[in-house]
């Protein structure tokens, strides 16, 4: 049986008496983009630093392709690429010089380095700036160089910490496109506190809060974790708001146009079916009805609240 690309088992770490992460376990078995979502201070950076071998954990184990990061760190790190929030650039070097330097740091065979540098510059679309000094590049291109150093040794597992932070909208779109391309061949862990980044890039989500994983699943599962509490209707022969509010299960009515209404309901899961039956019986001429999904921000806040209550 093939080993998971990464396996985290009962991982915990504390600084003095404060636990930054506590008893975290998960594994990634496929290529694609996994989102590590959490507010600032939730434990994301600690978890990433441990997974990349920057920090030794207090308890637990991490295996990369079956290799123990604790027992055999040099071999395990050959399979890891890491882009910290602040890319570890050498501003006085050219792109080509810097990536050559990074290839040596990764202990790549000397004979393969020149080809690897050329390939990764083409991949990240920075070949035309190969001789340019890094400090003279824009923020977007510096971020591309940071990503290039993370993948130059062709790792199986890549960790990107807030990779679009500080970029303008056009640069964000360019970096997102690059990350998606990289994930076609590798497993990418994307850490962010920005919900829109997860929505735009990730296949699956791990959400961390106060050092605990409080959710793991697909983006759709995350988005639908909490039962929607609103639905929108268009009624060509609409009733009064008082009549709508009198329907069992409806707890709020908002008029958003001559024929459109936004209705809030309680935990009645049959409310849509019941509403359709009532509208037909009363000849309201229902032409459109749709559930209003919770925003990712709402789900994030609710998951955090529920987990905090459980821990207390």
N, C-alpha and C positions, 0 to 999 in steps of 0.2 A: 504493500500500500504506500502511495506517495506521501511524503511528509508535507505538512502545511508549509506554505511560504513563510509564514510567521505564526508562532504559537506563544501566547503569553499566559502563564499559569500562576494564579494566586499571588499576583504582584502587589507588593506594598512598599511604601517608602515614607520615611518621616524625617523632618528637620527638627532636631532636639526632641520636643515632646509632641509636636504637631504633625499629624499624618497628612501628607500631601496627596497620596493615592493609597487606597486601602482595598486589598483582596480583589484585584482586577484579573479577569480571565477572558480571553477570546482568541480566535485564530482566523487567519485569512487563507483561503485555499485557491482563490482564482485571481486572474488579472482584473484590472478595473480600478475605479477610484472609490476609496472608502473615506467617508467624512468623519473626522473627530471634532465634535461640536461641543462647545462649552464657553461660558463667560470667562472673562479674564479672572485668573486666580482659581479656576475650577480644578486645576491639576494637569492641564494639557501639556504644558512645557515640561513638567517633571516626567510625565509618562513618555513623551517623545525622546527626551534626553536619555532616559534609561533604555528605551528600545534601540537607540542608535549607539549605545555604548559610551556615551559622554558621562553618564552618572551611574554609579553602582547602587543597585536597589538594596533595601533593608531585608526584604524577604521576597521569595518567588523566583521563577525561572523564565527566561526568554530563549526560544530556539528559532534560528533562521535557517530554513531548509534542513531542519533536523540538527543543526549545529548549535551547541550551547554558547550563548554570548558571554556568559560568566566564565566558563571553563576554557573556551577556545576563542577569545575575542578577535584575534587577528584574522583567523579564517572566516569567522562569522561576518566581520565587517566588510569582507570582500563582496558580500551580497547586499550591502546596504548603501544607499545614497541619501544624503541629508542636506536639505536647504533650511538653515535656521531663519528666524524672522529677519535678522540682519545678515545678509549674505557675507560669507567670509572672504571678501575680495582683497586683492593686493592692488590698490589704486594706481601705483606707479608702474605697473607692468602692462604690457599689451595683452589683449585677449589671448593671443596665441601663446605668449610666454606664460601667462597665468595657468592656462589649461594644461600646458606641458608640465608645469610645476605640480599641479593637482594630480596628474597621471602618475608622476613619480611618488607622490605621497601615498597613492593607492597601491603602490608596489606592482604596477603593471609591467610586463616584460618590455624591455627597452625597445625591441624590434617592432612592437605594436603601437608605440605611443604616438608617432607622427600620424599614422593612419587614423587612430582613435580621435585625435584632436581635430583632424579635418572632418571626420564623420559627425562629431558632436557639434561642431560649428555649423555645418550644413543643416543638421537636425533642428537646431535652435535659431537658424536663420541669422547668424552673426558672422558668416564667412567674409562678407564685404568689409567688416570692421576688424579683421584679424590683427592688423598692425596698429590699431588705435589704442591709446592708453586708456585704461578703464575709467579713470576719474573724469575723463572727458565725454563719457557716454551719458545718455539720458537715463532716467530711473528705470524705464521699461527695458532698455537694453542691458543695464546692469543686472536686472532681475533675470534676464535670459542667460547671462553669463553665470549667474548663481545656479540656475537650473542645469546648465551645461556641466559644471563641476560635479553636480550630484549624480549625473548619469554617465560620465565619461568612461567609467570602468564597467559599464553594462550590468549594473546591479539588478537583482530580481525584485528588490523591495526599496521603495523610495519614499522618504518622509519630507513633506513640504509644509513649513510652518508659516501661515499667513502669506502665501506667495503673491497675492495681489495687493497687499497693504501699501498704501501711499501712492498707488498708480492712478493715472487719469483714466477716464472711461474707455478710451481707445486702447490704451496699454493693457487694461484689465481684459478686454476681449481677446487681444493677441496672446496674452499669457494663458488664458483659459483654453484657447485653441491648442496651444503647445502642450499643455498638461493632458488634454484629451488624447492627443496623438501619442504621447509617451505611454499612457495607460493602455493603449492597444497591445503593447508588448510586455508590460510590467505591472506589478501591483503598487499602487500609489496610495499613501495615507495623507490626506489633506486636513490639516488642522486649521480651524478658524472659529471666530466668535460671530461671524457674519452669516446669518441664515441664508441670504441670497446666494452666497458662494456655494453652499451645500446644494441648494436647489438647482443651480446652474451646472454643477459638475459631478455630483456624487451619485453612485449607484446604491450604496448602502450607508447607513449612519450609525455611529456609536456616539452617544451623548454622555458627557461626564459632568458631574456637579459635586462639589465638595469632596473630590477624590474618589467618587463611586460612579460606576457605569449605571446610568438610570434608564437607558434605552438602547436597544440594538435592533436593527431591522432595515427594511427598504425605505426609500423616500416616501412612497405612497403610504406605507404602514405608519410612518412618523406623522405624516400630514393628516391621517385619518384616525390617529390614536384616540382622540377625544371625539365623541359623537357630536356632529354638527348641531348647532342649536338655533340656526336660522334657515329660512327658505324664502325664495322670492317667487312671486306669482304675478301673472298678467291676467286681469279679468276685464273683459270688454264691457260687461254689465255688472260692474262691481258693486258690492253692498257697502253699507256704512262701516266705519272702523269699529263701531260698537257691536255690530253683528259678527264681524270677524273675531273680535276679542272674546265673544261669548262661546266660540267653538271649544269644546273640551281639549285641553292640552296647549292651547294658545295662551301665552302669557304676555305678549306684547305685539303691537301693530304699529307700523310706520308707513305712511303714504309717501311714495317716492315719484309719483307722477299721476296723471289722470286715471290711468288703468293699472298702475304697478304698485305692489305692496311688498313690504319686507316684514315677515312674520317670525317672531321668536316663540319657540316652544320648549316644553319641559322635556323630561326623559322618555316621552311616549314615542317608541320606535315605529308605531303604526300611523303617525300623524299625517304623513304624505298621502297614504292610501285613503285614510278617512277624509282628508280635506278634498281629494278628488271626488269622492262619492257625494259629499255635501254640495260641492260646487255644481255638479251635474244635476242633483235633485232640485237645487234652487235656481238653476238656469243662469249662473253667473258668467257663462261663456269663457271658461278657462282656456287660454291658448298657450300658456307657458308656465312651467313650474320647475324650479331648480334648487337643490340644496346649496347652501353657502358654506364652503369648507372653512375650517378654522385656518387662520394664517399660521405660518410657521412660528411667528413670534408668540402667538397665543399658546400653541402646543408646547413650545419651549418653556414658557413660564409655568404652565400647568404641570408639566412633568417634574420640573424643579420643586414646585410646591408639594406634589404628592410624595416625592422621594424624601424631602425634608421631614414631612409628617411621619413617614415610616421609620426614619432613623431616630426620631425623637420619641 
